[in-house]
Each structure stands twice: as structure tokens, then as C-alpha cells.
Amino acid sequence: MAIESFSRTFTINPDWGIKNLEKAIDKESPIVKMLITPEAKAKFKKATTITPEMEAKIKARYGKK
């Protein structure tokens, strides 16, 4: 059984993710190719767009007017 201690301190290198993303784009990885299709872009836009109905529902849920 593995046990992870959360009391350790560590630092995260923010450049790590950016460098890996740049590498994937430069090498034209299959995942990047799949994600740049018009269908994927439309799906992302739909998932990240808040409609007026969704906004009203969120405001009502949290008591905002």
C-alpha cells in the first residue's frame, strides 16, 4: 500500500506545462490535431459559454439578483 504524505513542501514549475504543450503543438501530436478540429472548437465553446438562462439559474441558486 502506498502512502502519500501531505506535510512535505514542494514547488511547482509553471513552465513545465507550457513547455509540454509547446512540444505537443510543434510535433503535431494526434491529440492536438484532434482538438483543433471545428467540431472540437464548437464543443469547447458550448461547454464554456454561459447562457442567460444558466446565469439566472446560478444567481437564483446563490441568492443573487
BELNOR-V881639 format. One record per residue. N is the residue number from 1. RES is the residue in one letter. PSI is psi in degrees with one decimal (none if undefined). Layout:
# BELNOR-V881639
n:res:psi
N:RES:PSI
N:RES:PSI
This chain:
# BELNOR-V881639
n:res:psi
1:M:133.7
2:A:139.1
3:I:130.2
4:E:129.6
5:S:128.7
6:F:5.1
7:S:-6.7
8:R:147.6
9:T:146.8
10:F:163.2
11:T:150.5
12:I:130.8
13:N:108.7
14:P:-21.4
15:D:-20.6
16:W:-50.6
17:G:-39.7
18:I:-43.3
19:K:-41.2
20:N:-38.6
21:L:-45.4
22:E:-41.0
23:K:-42.9
24:A:-39.7
25:I:-45.0
26:D:-37.7
27:K:-0.7
28:E:58.4
29:S:152.7
30:P:-34.8
31:I:-43.7
32:V:-43.2
33:K:-40.3
34:M:-37.0
35:L:-15.1
36:I:8.8
37:T:154.2
38:P:-35.1
39:E:-43.4
40:A:-39.9
41:K:-41.7
42:A:-41.2
43:K:-41.9
44:F:-44.3
45:K:-42.6
46:K:-40.1
47:A:-24.2
48:T:5.2
49:T:129.0
50:I:119.0
51:T:161.5
52:P:-34.8
53:E:-42.4
54:M:-39.8
55:E:-44.5
56:A:-40.3
57:K:-42.1
58:I:-44.6
59:K:-41.8
60:A:-39.0
61:R:-37.5
62:Y:13.3
63:G:25.2
64:K:149.8
65:K:none
